[in-house]
Amino acid sequence: MIGNQMIATTIYMPRDLYAQVGKAARKQGQPKARIIRDLVADGLTKQRRDPDATRKFVSALKSMQFRGGVRDAAKRHDHYTWD
C-alpha cells in the first residue's frame, strides 16, 4: 500500500528481531510492514509520555552493536523492504 500518503523507507534489524516481526505478522494475519508501523507508532506515543525514552532507546541500540548487514541492499531494497 504505497499510496495513501505512505512513504517507503528502509530499516535494518537483527535477524532475530525480523523473525519476531514475521511471527507477529503471521499470528495477527497482517503484513510485516503493518506490524512495524504499529510498533513505531506505539514507541513514539510512549516517547511523548517519557521524555527519557529517546535516550533509553538510543542506549539500547548502541548496546546491540550492529555490524554487517546485506551487501546488495541498494540493488535489492524492494526485496528486503517488502518481503
Biopython code that builds the backbone (N, CA, C, O; Angstrom):
import numpy as np
from Bio.PDB.StructureBuilder import StructureBuilder

atoms = [
    (1, "MET", "N", (0.842, -1.180, 0.000)),
    (1, "MET", "CA", (0.000, 0.000, 0.000)),
    (1, "MET", "C", (0.882, 1.237, 0.000)),
    (1, "MET", "O", (0.990, 1.918, 1.019)),
    (2, "ILE", "N", (1.509, 1.534, -1.118)),
    (2, "ILE", "CA", (2.380, 2.691, -1.233)),
    (2, "ILE", "C", (1.560, 3.966, -1.307)),
    (2, "ILE", "O", (2.017, 5.016, -0.857)),
    (3, "GLY", "N", (0.365, 3.900, -1.863)),
    (3, "GLY", "CA", (-0.485, 5.081, -1.955)),
    (3, "GLY", "C", (-0.920, 5.550, -0.581)),
    (3, "GLY", "O", (-0.340, 5.164, 0.434)),
    (4, "ASN", "N", (-1.944, 6.386, -0.558)),
    (4, "ASN", "CA", (-2.487, 6.871, 0.701)),
    (4, "ASN", "C", (-1.437, 7.569, 1.555)),
    (4, "ASN", "O", (-1.420, 7.426, 2.778)),
    (5, "GLN", "N", (-0.564, 8.323, 0.901)),
    (5, "GLN", "CA", (0.453, 9.136, 1.550)),
    (5, "GLN", "C", (1.456, 8.330, 2.354)),
    (5, "GLN", "O", (2.010, 8.835, 3.331)),
    (6, "MET", "N", (1.699, 7.094, 1.966)),
    (6, "MET", "CA", (2.731, 6.275, 2.603)),
    (6, "MET", "C", (4.069, 6.607, 1.963)),
    (6, "MET", "O", (4.137, 6.893, 0.767)),
    (7, "ILE", "N", (5.114, 6.571, 2.744)),
    (7, "ILE", "CA", (6.467, 6.799, 2.264)),
    (7, "ILE", "C", (7.259, 5.527, 2.492)),
    (7, "ILE", "O", (7.281, 4.997, 3.603)),
    (8, "ALA", "N", (7.909, 5.034, 1.448)),
    (8, "ALA", "CA", (8.734, 3.827, 1.574)),
    (8, "ALA", "C", (10.049, 4.189, 2.251)),
    (8, "ALA", "O", (10.642, 5.228, 1.961)),
    (9, "THR", "N", (10.491, 3.337, 3.142)),
    (9, "THR", "CA", (11.754, 3.551, 3.837)),
    (9, "THR", "C", (12.418, 2.203, 4.062)),
    (9, "THR", "O", (11.791, 1.155, 3.909)),
    (10, "THR", "N", (13.680, 2.241, 4.422)),
    (10, "THR", "CA", (14.424, 1.015, 4.688)),
    (10, "THR", "C", (14.942, 1.059, 6.110)),
    (10, "THR", "O", (15.478, 2.078, 6.546)),
    (11, "ILE", "N", (14.788, -0.032, 6.837)),
    (11, "ILE", "CA", (15.373, -0.136, 8.168)),
    (11, "ILE", "C", (16.191, -1.419, 8.228)),
    (11, "ILE", "O", (15.930, -2.372, 7.494)),
    (12, "TYR", "N", (17.160, -1.430, 9.090)),
    (12, "TYR", "CA", (17.983, -2.613, 9.304)),
    (12, "TYR", "C", (17.707, -3.125, 10.707)),
    (12, "TYR", "O", (17.629, -2.341, 11.653)),
    (13, "MET", "N", (17.559, -4.427, 10.844)),
    (13, "MET", "CA", (17.317, -5.008, 12.157)),
    (13, "MET", "C", (17.991, -6.369, 12.220)),
    (13, "MET", "O", (18.215, -7.011, 11.194)),
    (14, "PRO", "N", (18.310, -6.798, 13.421)),
    (14, "PRO", "CA", (18.910, -8.129, 13.570)),
    (14, "PRO", "C", (17.934, -9.211, 13.109)),
    (14, "PRO", "O", (16.717, -9.027, 13.141)),
    (15, "ARG", "N", (18.493, -10.336, 12.683)),
    (15, "ARG", "CA", (17.664, -11.437, 12.178)),
    (15, "ARG", "C", (16.630, -11.903, 13.200)),
    (15, "ARG", "O", (15.494, -12.209, 12.838)),
    (16, "ASP", "N", (17.015, -11.957, 14.470)),
    (16, "ASP", "CA", (16.072, -12.444, 15.475)),
    (16, "ASP", "C", (14.892, -11.491, 15.631)),
    (16, "ASP", "O", (13.760, -11.933, 15.830)),
    (17, "LEU", "N", (15.144, -10.203, 15.542)),
    (17, "LEU", "CA", (14.062, -9.230, 15.625)),
    (17, "LEU", "C", (13.153, -9.342, 14.399)),
    (17, "LEU", "O", (11.929, -9.272, 14.515)),
    (18, "TYR", "N", (13.762, -9.516, 13.228)),
    (18, "TYR", "CA", (12.996, -9.700, 11.994)),
    (18, "TYR", "C", (12.111, -10.945, 12.099)),
    (18, "TYR", "O", (10.964, -10.942, 11.653)),
    (19, "ALA", "N", (12.654, -11.996, 12.689)),
    (19, "ALA", "CA", (11.877, -13.224, 12.874)),
    (19, "ALA", "C", (10.686, -12.974, 13.800)),
    (19, "ALA", "O", (9.597, -13.503, 13.573)),
    (20, "GLN", "N", (10.894, -12.172, 14.839)),
    (20, "GLN", "CA", (9.802, -11.856, 15.757)),
    (20, "GLN", "C", (8.707, -11.060, 15.050)),
    (20, "GLN", "O", (7.518, -11.275, 15.286)),
    (21, "VAL", "N", (9.123, -10.135, 14.179)),
    (21, "VAL", "CA", (8.147, -9.361, 13.407)),
    (21, "VAL", "C", (7.345, -10.302, 12.505)),
    (21, "VAL", "O", (6.124, -10.184, 12.406)),
    (22, "GLY", "N", (8.036, -11.231, 11.852)),
    (22, "GLY", "CA", (7.356, -12.197, 10.990)),
    (22, "GLY", "C", (6.371, -13.057, 11.758)),
    (22, "GLY", "O", (5.268, -13.330, 11.284)),
    (23, "LYS", "N", (6.774, -13.481, 12.944)),
    (23, "LYS", "CA", (5.897, -14.308, 13.782)),
    (23, "LYS", "C", (4.647, -13.521, 14.190)),
    (23, "LYS", "O", (3.533, -14.043, 14.144)),
    (24, "ALA", "N", (4.846, -12.260, 14.590)),
    (24, "ALA", "CA", (3.710, -11.418, 14.973)),
    (24, "ALA", "C", (2.787, -11.186, 13.778)),
    (24, "ALA", "O", (1.564, -11.181, 13.924)),
    (25, "ALA", "N", (3.378, -10.993, 12.595)),
    (25, "ALA", "CA", (2.577, -10.762, 11.388)),
    (25, "ALA", "C", (1.712, -11.978, 11.067)),
    (25, "ALA", "O", (0.529, -11.845, 10.755)),
    (26, "ARG", "N", (2.309, -13.154, 11.147)),
    (26, "ARG", "CA", (1.538, -14.380, 10.876)),
    (26, "ARG", "C", (0.432, -14.561, 11.912)),
    (26, "ARG", "O", (-0.701, -14.896, 11.567)),
    (27, "LYS", "N", (0.763, -14.341, 13.164)),
    (27, "LYS", "CA", (-0.209, -14.531, 14.244)),
    (27, "LYS", "C", (-1.396, -13.577, 14.102)),
    (27, "LYS", "O", (-2.543, -13.953, 14.346)),
    (28, "GLN", "N", (-1.102, -12.330, 13.701)),
    (28, "GLN", "CA", (-2.158, -11.322, 13.591)),
    (28, "GLN", "C", (-2.787, -11.269, 12.200)),
    (28, "GLN", "O", (-3.771, -10.562, 11.984)),
    (29, "GLY", "N", (-2.211, -12.024, 11.257)),
    (29, "GLY", "CA", (-2.736, -12.002, 9.895)),
    (29, "GLY", "C", (-2.543, -10.661, 9.208)),
    (29, "GLY", "O", (-3.370, -10.243, 8.397)),
    (30, "GLN", "N", (-1.450, -9.993, 9.535)),
    (30, "GLN", "CA", (-1.156, -8.672, 8.986)),
    (30, "GLN", "C", (0.194, -8.702, 8.269)),
    (30, "GLN", "O", (1.020, -9.566, 8.562)),
    (31, "PRO", "N", (0.434, -7.773, 7.335)),
    (31, "PRO", "CA", (1.753, -7.690, 6.712)),
    (31, "PRO", "C", (2.800, -7.210, 7.720)),
    (31, "PRO", "O", (2.482, -6.495, 8.670)),
    (32, "LYS", "N", (4.044, -7.611, 7.497)),
    (32, "LYS", "CA", (5.130, -7.181, 8.386)),
    (32, "LYS", "C", (5.213, -5.661, 8.460)),
    (32, "LYS", "O", (5.474, -5.100, 9.524)),
    (33, "ALA", "N", (4.990, -4.995, 7.325)),
    (33, "ALA", "CA", (5.064, -3.530, 7.312)),
    (33, "ALA", "C", (4.054, -2.921, 8.285)),
    (33, "ALA", "O", (4.349, -1.933, 8.956)),
    (34, "ARG", "N", (2.869, -3.513, 8.357)),
    (34, "ARG", "CA", (1.832, -3.009, 9.276)),
    (34, "ARG", "C", (2.262, -3.193, 10.728)),
    (34, "ARG", "O", (2.066, -2.304, 11.558)),
    (35, "ILE", "N", (2.846, -4.343, 11.029)),
    (35, "ILE", "CA", (3.326, -4.617, 12.383)),
    (35, "ILE", "C", (4.381, -3.587, 12.770)),
    (35, "ILE", "O", (4.340, -3.027, 13.865)),
    (36, "ILE", "N", (5.319, -3.343, 11.871)),
    (36, "ILE", "CA", (6.395, -2.384, 12.156)),
    (36, "ILE", "C", (5.827, -0.983, 12.325)),
    (36, "ILE", "O", (6.219, -0.274, 13.252)),
    (37, "ARG", "N", (4.901, -0.562, 11.443)),
    (37, "ARG", "CA", (4.291, 0.770, 11.581)),
    (37, "ARG", "C", (3.609, 0.915, 12.932)),
    (37, "ARG", "O", (3.763, 1.933, 13.606)),
    (38, "ASP", "N", (2.852, -0.111, 13.328)),
    (38, "ASP", "CA", (2.146, -0.051, 14.612)),
    (38, "ASP", "C", (3.119, 0.039, 15.780)),
    (38, "ASP", "O", (2.892, 0.795, 16.725)),
    (39, "LEU", "N", (4.199, -0.730, 15.716)),
    (39, "LEU", "CA", (5.187, -0.697, 16.794)),
    (39, "LEU", "C", (5.898, 0.652, 16.871)),
    (39, "LEU", "O", (6.160, 1.159, 17.961)),
    (40, "VAL", "N", (6.208, 1.230, 15.714)),
    (40, "VAL", "CA", (6.835, 2.557, 15.702)),
    (40, "VAL", "C", (5.874, 3.585, 16.290)),
    (40, "VAL", "O", (6.277, 4.420, 17.100)),
    (41, "ALA", "N", (4.614, 3.530, 15.889)),
    (41, "ALA", "CA", (3.621, 4.465, 16.422)),
    (41, "ALA", "C", (3.486, 4.316, 17.936)),
    (41, "ALA", "O", (3.420, 5.314, 18.654)),
    (42, "ASP", "N", (3.447, 3.076, 18.423)),
    (42, "ASP", "CA", (3.369, 2.841, 19.866)),
    (42, "ASP", "C", (4.599, 3.397, 20.574)),
    (42, "ASP", "O", (4.490, 4.013, 21.634)),
    (43, "GLY", "N", (5.769, 3.173, 19.980)),
    (43, "GLY", "CA", (7.010, 3.675, 20.573)),
    (43, "GLY", "C", (7.030, 5.192, 20.643)),
    (43, "GLY", "O", (7.475, 5.759, 21.641)),
    (44, "LEU", "N", (6.556, 5.855, 19.600)),
    (44, "LEU", "CA", (6.521, 7.317, 19.605)),
    (44, "LEU", "C", (5.535, 7.841, 20.639)),
    (44, "LEU", "O", (5.782, 8.869, 21.269)),
    (45, "THR", "N", (4.419, 7.140, 20.818)),
    (45, "THR", "CA", (3.458, 7.535, 21.849)),
    (45, "THR", "C", (4.091, 7.430, 23.231)),
    (45, "THR", "O", (3.934, 8.324, 24.061)),
    (46, "LYS", "N", (4.807, 6.334, 23.474)),
    (46, "LYS", "CA", (5.492, 6.162, 24.763)),
    (46, "LYS", "C", (6.558, 7.226, 24.957)),
    (46, "LYS", "O", (6.767, 7.703, 26.072)),
    (47, "GLN", "N", (7.234, 7.602, 23.877)),
    (47, "GLN", "CA", (8.282, 8.622, 23.962)),
    (47, "GLN", "C", (7.690, 9.951, 24.414)),
    (47, "GLN", "O", (8.299, 10.664, 25.212)),
    (48, "ARG", "N", (6.512, 10.285, 23.911)),
    (48, "ARG", "CA", (5.884, 11.543, 24.325)),
    (48, "ARG", "C", (5.557, 11.518, 25.815)),
    (48, "ARG", "O", (5.603, 12.549, 26.485)),
    (49, "ARG", "N", (5.225, 10.333, 26.328)),
    (49, "ARG", "CA", (4.901, 10.204, 27.751)),
    (49, "ARG", "C", (6.150, 10.182, 28.619)),
    (49, "ARG", "O", (6.107, 10.599, 29.777)),
    (50, "ASP", "N", (7.270, 9.698, 28.067)),
    (50, "ASP", "CA", (8.515, 9.549, 28.825)),
    (50, "ASP", "C", (9.619, 10.326, 28.116)),
    (50, "ASP", "O", (10.150, 9.853, 27.111)),
    (51, "PRO", "N", (9.978, 11.514, 28.620)),
    (51, "PRO", "CA", (10.991, 12.338, 27.963)),
    (51, "PRO", "C", (12.344, 11.636, 27.807)),
    (51, "PRO", "O", (13.112, 11.993, 26.913)),
    (52, "ASP", "N", (12.649, 10.664, 28.639)),
    (52, "ASP", "CA", (13.925, 9.952, 28.544)),
    (52, "ASP", "C", (13.860, 8.756, 27.597)),
    (52, "ASP", "O", (14.850, 8.042, 27.438)),
    (53, "ALA", "N", (12.716, 8.532, 26.972)),
    (53, "ALA", "CA", (12.552, 7.354, 26.119)),
    (53, "ALA", "C", (13.556, 7.338, 24.966)),
    (53, "ALA", "O", (14.094, 6.284, 24.630)),
    (54, "THR", "N", (13.810, 8.498, 24.360)),
    (54, "THR", "CA", (14.761, 8.540, 23.242)),
    (54, "THR", "C", (16.144, 8.137, 23.709)),
    (54, "THR", "O", (16.817, 7.337, 23.058)),
    (55, "ARG", "N", (16.572, 8.685, 24.833)),
    (55, "ARG", "CA", (17.897, 8.353, 25.365)),
    (55, "ARG", "C", (17.984, 6.860, 25.667)),
    (55, "ARG", "O", (18.988, 6.219, 25.354)),
    (56, "LYS", "N", (16.947, 6.310, 26.268)),
    (56, "LYS", "CA", (16.926, 4.882, 26.586)),
    (56, "LYS", "C", (16.959, 4.040, 25.309)),
    (56, "LYS", "O", (17.650, 3.023, 25.242)),
    (57, "PHE", "N", (16.206, 4.476, 24.302)),
    (57, "PHE", "CA", (16.147, 3.748, 23.041)),
    (57, "PHE", "C", (17.504, 3.757, 22.345)),
    (57, "PHE", "O", (17.972, 2.716, 21.882)),
    (58, "VAL", "N", (18.135, 4.921, 22.270)),
    (58, "VAL", "CA", (19.452, 5.027, 21.631)),
    (58, "VAL", "C", (20.472, 4.199, 22.400)),
    (58, "VAL", "O", (21.317, 3.538, 21.796)),
    (59, "SER", "N", (20.401, 4.230, 23.712)),
    (59, "SER", "CA", (21.308, 3.430, 24.534)),
    (59, "SER", "C", (21.120, 1.939, 24.252)),
    (59, "SER", "O", (22.093, 1.192, 24.155)),
    (60, "ALA", "N", (19.876, 1.518, 24.123)),
    (60, "ALA", "CA", (19.599, 0.108, 23.820)),
    (60, "ALA", "C", (20.141, -0.265, 22.443)),
    (60, "ALA", "O", (20.696, -1.349, 22.267)),
    (61, "LEU", "N", (19.981, 0.631, 21.465)),
    (61, "LEU", "CA", (20.520, 0.362, 20.127)),
    (61, "LEU", "C", (22.037, 0.250, 20.153)),
    (61, "LEU", "O", (22.612, -0.630, 19.512)),
    (62, "LYS", "N", (22.685, 1.147, 20.898)),
    (62, "LYS", "CA", (24.151, 1.101, 20.987)),
    (62, "LYS", "C", (24.620, -0.207, 21.597)),
    (62, "LYS", "O", (25.637, -0.759, 21.177)),
    (63, "SER", "N", (23.898, -0.702, 22.571)),
    (63, "SER", "CA", (24.305, -1.938, 23.234)),
    (63, "SER", "C", (24.209, -3.141, 22.300)),
    (63, "SER", "O", (24.868, -4.155, 22.532)),
    (64, "MET", "N", (23.395, -3.042, 21.245)),
    (64, "MET", "CA", (23.263, -4.142, 20.292)),
    (64, "MET", "C", (24.463, -4.234, 19.354)),
    (64, "MET", "O", (24.707, -5.285, 18.762)),
    (65, "GLN", "N", (25.208, -3.147, 19.213)),
    (65, "GLN", "CA", (26.410, -3.095, 18.374)),
    (65, "GLN", "C", (26.170, -3.719, 17.006)),
    (65, "GLN", "O", (26.753, -4.749, 16.668)),
    (66, "PHE", "N", (25.308, -3.085, 16.229)),
    (66, "PHE", "CA", (25.000, -3.588, 14.893)),
    (66, "PHE", "C", (26.250, -3.654, 14.039)),
    (66, "PHE", "O", (27.044, -2.714, 14.006)),
    (67, "ARG", "N", (26.416, -4.757, 13.357)),
    (67, "ARG", "CA", (27.542, -4.944, 12.440)),
    (67, "ARG", "C", (27.048, -5.734, 11.239)),
    (67, "ARG", "O", (26.057, -6.460, 11.314)),
    (68, "GLY", "N", (27.745, -5.580, 10.158)),
    (68, "GLY", "CA", (27.426, -6.387, 8.984)),
    (68, "GLY", "C", (26.198, -5.895, 8.263)),
    (68, "GLY", "O", (25.966, -4.691, 8.145)),
    (69, "GLY", "N", (25.436, -6.809, 7.795)),
    (69, "GLY", "CA", (24.257, -6.488, 7.013)),
    (69, "GLY", "C", (24.417, -7.019, 5.604)),
    (69, "GLY", "O", (25.445, -7.602, 5.259)),
    (70, "VAL", "N", (23.423, -6.819, 4.817)),
    (70, "VAL", "CA", (23.478, -7.302, 3.442)),
    (70, "VAL", "C", (24.292, -6.340, 2.594)),
    (70, "VAL", "O", (24.316, -5.135, 2.849)),
    (71, "ARG", "N", (24.951, -6.877, 1.595)),
    (71, "ARG", "CA", (25.803, -6.041, 0.745)),
    (71, "ARG", "C", (25.083, -5.544, -0.506)),
    (71, "ARG", "O", (25.582, -4.654, -1.194)),
    (72, "ASP", "N", (23.930, -6.105, -0.803)),
    (72, "ASP", "CA", (23.232, -5.721, -2.026)),
    (72, "ASP", "C", (21.951, -4.933, -1.743)),
    (72, "ASP", "O", (21.017, -4.966, -2.544)),
    (73, "ALA", "N", (21.902, -4.235, -0.627)),
    (73, "ALA", "CA", (20.688, -3.515, -0.230)),
    (73, "ALA", "C", (20.296, -2.447, -1.248)),
    (73, "ALA", "O", (19.108, -2.236, -1.493)),
    (74, "ALA", "N", (21.271, -1.778, -1.839)),
    (74, "ALA", "CA", (20.945, -0.730, -2.807)),
    (74, "ALA", "C", (20.247, -1.313, -4.031)),
    (74, "ALA", "O", (19.329, -0.699, -4.576)),
    (75, "LYS", "N", (20.675, -2.486, -4.460)),
    (75, "LYS", "CA", (20.090, -3.105, -5.647)),
    (75, "LYS", "C", (18.793, -3.840, -5.332)),
    (75, "LYS", "O", (17.877, -3.851, -6.154)),
    (76, "ARG", "N", (18.701, -4.457, -4.146)),
    (76, "ARG", "CA", (17.558, -5.324, -3.832)),
    (76, "ARG", "C", (16.707, -4.767, -2.688)),
    (76, "ARG", "O", (16.086, -5.524, -1.941)),
    (77, "HIS", "N", (16.684, -3.439, -2.558)),
    (77, "HIS", "CA", (15.972, -2.841, -1.429)),
    (77, "HIS", "C", (14.491, -3.204, -1.399)),
    (77, "HIS", "O", (13.921, -3.374, -0.321)),
    (78, "ASP", "N", (13.863, -3.324, -2.561)),
    (78, "ASP", "CA", (12.446, -3.712, -2.557)),
    (78, "ASP", "C", (12.256, -5.104, -1.970)),
    (78, "ASP", "O", (11.306, -5.347, -1.225)),
    (79, "HIS", "N", (13.151, -6.004, -2.304)),
    (79, "HIS", "CA", (13.087, -7.365, -1.759)),
    (79, "HIS", "C", (13.180, -7.330, -0.234)),
    (79, "HIS", "O", (12.394, -7.980, 0.454)),
    (80, "TYR", "N", (14.137, -6.575, 0.286)),
    (80, "TYR", "CA", (14.331, -6.529, 1.733)),
    (80, "TYR", "C", (13.233, -5.737, 2.431)),
    (80, "TYR", "O", (12.912, -6.014, 3.586)),
    (81, "THR", "N", (12.661, -4.766, 1.751)),
    (81, "THR", "CA", (11.641, -3.921, 2.371)),
    (81, "THR", "C", (10.273, -4.580, 2.398)),
    (81, "THR", "O", (9.562, -4.494, 3.399)),
    (82, "TRP", "N", (9.902, -5.229, 1.321)),
    (82, "TRP", "CA", (8.517, -5.675, 1.189)),
    (82, "TRP", "C", (8.315, -7.165, 1.375)),
    (82, "TRP", "O", (7.170, -7.615, 1.377)),
    (83, "ASP", "N", (9.364, -7.952, 1.530)),
    (83, "ASP", "CA", (9.187, -9.395, 1.752)),
    (83, "ASP", "C", (8.948, -9.693, 3.207)),
    (83, "ASP", "O", (8.777, -10.854, 3.579)),
]
sb = StructureBuilder()
sb.init_structure("model")
sb.init_model(0)
sb.init_chain("A")
sb.init_seg("    ")
for serial, (resi, resn, name, xyz) in enumerate(atoms, 1):
    if name == "N":
        sb.init_residue(resn, " ", resi, " ")
    sb.init_atom(name, np.array(xyz, "f"), 0.0, 1.0, " ", f" {name:<3s}", serial, name[0])
structure = sb.get_structure()
